[in-house]
Amino acid sequence: MFGAVRLVFLALTLAVLANSKKISRHEARKIPDHVLFGAATASYQVEGAWNEDGYGGQSLAPLYNISGYADYMCAKNLLVAHANVYHLYNNEFRSLQDGQIGITLSAKWYEPESDRDIEAAEDTIQFERVPWGFYKLLTKIREDYNNPPVFITENGFSTRGGLIDDDRVKYYRTYIDVMLDAIEDGSDIRVYAAWSLMDNFEWMRGYSERFGLYEVDYESPERTRTPRKSAYFYKEMLRTRTLDYHYEPDMSLGMNIDDN
């Protein structure tokens, strides 16, 4: 899991963990009142009876590691399950609740570095991802899909730990900045959620990736959580509804994860 943005309704999840490039704008920008902000997190569950019915300690499910079989079976089951849920809601609940159904996608933007890379950029995930690529992605969604409401449910940057996470602060500043550009250009962006609230288990990468606004001490029985510099930045941005490139938090003041 390398970061993200999700579309719900098209709830787009842009899984972006990029090397940010410096953008030119360094001014304080007001954030529109209609955009909701938050921080996402997730838990990783190991099912009970893992050693029964073919489950083993080294795999999540039977046949999980068989390439060319398990991946296709998983894709089929996902499609069938989601289709069943759609029809269930559409047939039994939509008329009563007048609800809407979205789709959550992991989205990426690929930019070739030369003419020779144009074809390769269609197929690879090895190209650098940058803030203006996020802007282009949001613009493409607006132009190609009739400007659907977008809920960005995961967008973040991984480090190796530590409380002074200037790279993460820069990442959020630049990506939120170009998101505001997209909003000014007409993109219907409703929600932005940072990934993630605190360090957590990152699928196949385990605890080696640190996405959290709060650092988790995995050596502590209490799993002590300490705010990083990015948590102070994010909190101040939400408090003032302003994206300010010049704000430097005073981390000596302290902050609790349960503070308002």
Secondary structure, 3 states (H helix, E strand, C coil): CCCCCEECCCEEECCCCCCCCCCCCCCCEECCCCCEEEEECCCCCCCCCCCCCCCCCCCCCCCCCCCCCHHHHHHHHHHHHHHHHHHHHHHHCHHHHCCCCCCEEECCCCCCCCHHHCCHHHCCCCCCCCHHHHHHHHHHHHHHCCCCCEEEEEECCCECCCCCCHHHHHHHHHHHHHHHHHHHCCCCEEEEEEECCECCCCHHHCCCCECCCEEECCCCCCCCEEECHHHHHHHHHHHHCEECCCCCCCHHHCCCCCCC
